C-alpha cells in the first residue's frame, strides 16, 4: 500500500457524510433518525433515484425532503440534495452535482452563500481543480471500492486520491466504504467519508452501533500503524 506523503498527512479526523438509499420512506426516516441521533453524522444527502423515476417523482421527493430537512435541523446536520439545484433552492439546502447534472456557477448563484455545494470528480485531478475554481465546497473522489449502489463504477488509484488531497479543496471519498476497509486511507487529509450501504442497508436497530463502530475507527485516523 502506498503511504501518505508528509504533505498529505492529516491532523484532523474525517467526518461521516450519510446518503439516503431507496427504502420505503417510513423505514428510511426511522433509519435516518437512528443515525442522526448518534451525533456522529456531519452531512446528509438526499438521493432518491427510484422516487424521481416515478411519474410524480418530483412532487413526492419534495414532500419527503421537507420531512428529512426538518429532522436534520433537529440535530443541526446540514442537508444536500442530489443533482437538483432548483429543489435545493426551494428547500434552502445544499446540492451535490454530478459532472453532467448542473453547473456549479448556477448553484453558487442560486443558493445561499452558507449552503454546501459538492461536485463529483471521480479520479480526475483536473476536475478537482475545476471544482475548486468554480466554487464547490468539496470535491467527491471515487469509487474507492466497488459498491452495491454503483457496482460498475470505475475505482481510482490511491495516488490519484493523494493528488486530489493536495488541491486545497475539501475531499470527500465515496464508493464501497465500510468501517472495515476505511483504514486503508488512514492518515490522508480527507474531509468527508460518504456512506450509503454500510449504514443504510442495516436494520434500524443496528444503525446506531454501526455509527459508533465508524467513529471508533476514525478516532485512530492519525495513529501510526505498528
C-alpha positions in Angstrom: 0.0 0.0 0.0 1.3 3.5 -0.9 1.9 5.5 2.3 0.7 9.1 2.5 3.4 11.6 1.8 4.3 14.1 4.5 2.4 16.9 2.7 -0.8 14.9 2.7 -0.8 13.7 6.4 -3.9 14.8 8.1 -4.2 16.2 11.6 -8.0 16.2 11.6 -10.5 13.3 11.5 -12.8 12.9 8.5 -16.5 13.4 9.1 -19.3 11.0 8.2 -21.4 12.0 5.3 -24.6 9.9 5.0 -26.5 9.4 1.8 -30.1 8.1 1.7 -31.0 4.9 -0.1 -34.2 3.9 -1.8 -36.0 2.4 1.2 -39.7 2.9 1.6 -40.0 6.4 3.2 -41.2 5.5 6.7 -38.4 2.9 7.1 -35.9 5.4 5.6 -37.0 8.1 8.1 -36.5 5.7 11.1 -33.0 4.8 9.9 -32.1 8.5 9.4 -33.3 9.3 12.9 -31.3 6.4 14.4 -28.1 7.6 12.6 -28.6 11.3 13.3 -29.4 10.7 17.0 -25.8 9.4 17.5 -24.4 12.9 16.8 -21.8 11.3 14.5 -23.3 12.3 11.1 -21.9 15.6 9.8 -23.7 15.9 6.5 -26.7 14.3 5.0 -27.5 13.9 1.3 -31.0 13.2 -0.1 -30.5 10.8 -3.0 -33.8 9.1 -4.1 -33.3 7.9 -7.7 -36.2 5.5 -7.7 -38.6 8.1 -6.4 -37.6 10.5 -9.1 -38.3 7.9 -11.7 -42.0 7.9 -10.7 -44.5 9.9 -12.8 -45.0 12.3 -9.9 -41.5 11.8 -8.5 -40.5 15.5 -8.2 -43.5 16.2 -6.0 -43.1 13.1 -3.9 -39.4 13.9 -3.4 -40.2 17.4 -2.3 -42.6 16.2 0.4 -40.1 13.6 1.6 -37.3 16.1 1.5 -39.2 18.6 3.7 -39.5 15.9 6.4 -35.9 14.9 6.1 -34.7 18.5 6.3 -36.8 19.2 9.4 -35.4 16.0 11.0 -31.8 17.0 10.2 -32.4 20.5 11.7 -33.3 18.9 15.0 -29.7 17.5 15.0 -28.1 20.5 13.4 -26.9 18.5 10.4 -26.6 20.3 7.0 -28.5 18.7 4.2 -27.8 18.5 0.5 -29.9 17.1 -2.3 -28.6 15.2 -5.3 -28.5 16.8 -8.7 -31.3 19.3 -8.3 -30.4 22.9 -7.9 -34.0 24.2 -8.2 -35.2 21.9 -5.4 -32.2 22.8 -3.3 -33.1 26.4 -3.7 -36.7 25.8 -2.8 -35.8 23.8 0.3 -33.0 26.2 1.4 -30.4 23.4 1.4 -27.2 22.5 -0.4 -26.7 20.4 -3.5 -24.4 17.7 -4.8 -23.8 17.8 -8.6 -22.6 15.1 -10.9 -20.4 16.1 -13.9 -23.5 16.1 -16.2 -26.0 17.3 -13.7 -25.8 21.0 -13.4 -23.4 24.0 -13.4 -21.6 25.0 -10.3 -21.9 28.6 -11.3 -25.7 28.2 -11.3 -25.6 26.6 -7.9 -23.5 29.3 -6.4 -25.8 32.0 -7.8 -29.0 30.2 -6.8 -28.2 29.0 -3.3 -27.4 31.0 -0.1 -23.7 31.5 0.5 -23.7 29.3 3.5 -25.1 26.2 1.6 -22.7 23.4 0.8 -22.1 22.6 -2.9 -20.4 19.3 -3.8 -19.1 18.1 -7.2 -18.4 14.6 -8.4 -14.8 14.5 -9.7 -14.1 10.7 -10.0 -10.3 10.3 -10.0 -9.6 13.3 -12.3 -7.4 15.9 -10.8 -8.4 18.4 -13.5 -12.0 18.1 -12.4 -11.0 18.6 -8.8 -9.1 21.8 -9.8 -12.1 22.9 -11.8 -14.5 22.3 -8.9 -12.3 24.5 -6.6 -12.1 27.2 -9.2 -15.9 27.2 -9.9 -16.8 27.5 -6.2 -17.6 24.0 -5.0 -17.4 23.4 -1.2 -15.9 19.9 -1.7 -14.8 17.5 -4.5 -16.0 13.9 -4.3 -13.4 11.3 -5.4 -14.1 7.6 -6.1 -15.1 5.0 -6.4 -12.6 3.9 -3.8 -14.1 0.4 -3.9 -16.9 -1.3 -5.8 -20.2 -0.8 -4.1 -23.7 -2.2 -4.1 -25.0 1.3 -5.1 -22.8 1.6 -8.2 -21.2 -1.9 -8.7 -19.8 -0.9 -12.2 -18.2 2.4 -11.2 -14.5 2.6 -12.0 -12.3 2.6 -9.0 -9.5 5.1 -8.6 -5.9 4.7 -7.6 -4.6 5.8 -4.2 -2.1 8.1 -5.9 -5.0 10.0 -7.6 -6.6 10.5 -4.2 -3.3 11.7 -2.7 -3.0 14.3 -5.5 -6.6 15.3 -5.0 -5.9 16.0 -1.4 -3.2 18.4 -2.5 -5.5 20.8 -4.4 -6.7 23.0 -1.5 -10.3 21.9 -1.6 -12.1 19.6 0.8 -12.1 16.0 -0.5 -15.0 13.6 0.0 -14.3 9.9 -0.7 -17.1 7.6 -1.9 -17.7 4.1 -3.1 -17.9 0.8 -1.2 -16.5 2.2 2.0 -17.0 0.3 5.2 -15.8 0.6 8.8 -13.5 -2.3 8.0 -11.8 -1.1 4.8 -11.6 2.7 5.5 -8.4 2.2 7.5 -6.7 1.7 4.1 -7.0 5.5 3.7 -5.9 6.4 7.2 -3.8 9.5 7.6 -4.9 11.2 4.4 -6.4 14.7 4.8 -9.9 13.7 3.8 -12.8 15.9 4.9 -15.8 13.6 4.4 -16.5 9.9 4.0 -19.6 9.3 2.1 -21.6 6.2 3.2 -24.7 4.6 1.9 -24.9 0.8 2.2 -22.6 0.2 5.2 -25.1 2.1 7.3 -28.4 2.4 5.4 -28.6 -1.3 4.4 -28.8 -2.3 8.0 -32.0 -2.8 10.0 -32.9 0.2 12.2 -31.8 -1.4 15.5 -28.2 -1.9 14.2 -27.6 1.6 12.8 -26.5 3.4 16.0 -24.0 0.7 16.8 -22.6 0.8 13.2 -22.2 4.6 13.5 -20.3 4.0 16.8 -18.0 1.5 15.1 -17.2 4.0 12.4 -16.3 6.6 15.0 -14.0 4.1 16.8 -12.1 3.6 13.5 -11.9 7.3 12.7 -10.6 8.1 16.2 -7.5 6.2 15.2 -7.1 8.0 11.9 -3.8 9.7 12.7 -2.4 6.9 14.8 0.7 5.5 13.1 0.3 1.8 12.1 2.6 -0.5 14.0 
